[in-house]
């Protein structure tokens, strides 16, 4: 899969996730509230996305060809742009 096809695939997944789970800003703000309680410190939606990106990048360091993780990185990068605004 080339770069443009990968981004198109990630965009399609993002559209499906919005239908299934709701808007990313709302979802990641809800996760941030939960993590803030768990960790006893303020966590932002952007920090949640960055942590998930870090997880995917760590997985990719073991297998840099794992397509699902690569697609997830692209999708999370797009979500980060939305939640960081």
Rosetta blueprint (number, residue, H / E / L):
1 X L
2 X L
3 X H
4 X H
5 X H
6 X H
7 X H
8 X H
9 X H
10 X H
11 X H
12 X H
13 X H
14 X H
15 X H
16 X H
17 X H
18 X H
19 X H
20 X H
21 X H
22 X L
23 X L
24 X H
25 X H
26 X H
27 X H
28 X H
29 X H
30 X H
31 X H
32 X H
33 X H
34 X H
35 X H
36 X H
37 X H
38 X H
39 X H
40 X L
41 X L
42 X L
43 X L
44 X L
45 X H
46 X H
47 X H
48 X H
49 X H
50 X H
51 X H
52 X H
53 X H
54 X H
55 X H
56 X H
57 X H
58 X H
59 X H
60 X H
61 X H
62 X H
63 X L
64 X L
65 X L
66 X L
67 X H
68 X H
69 X H
70 X H
71 X H
72 X H
73 X H
74 X H
75 X H
76 X H
77 X H
78 X H
79 X H
80 X H
81 X H
82 X H
83 X H
84 X L
85 X L
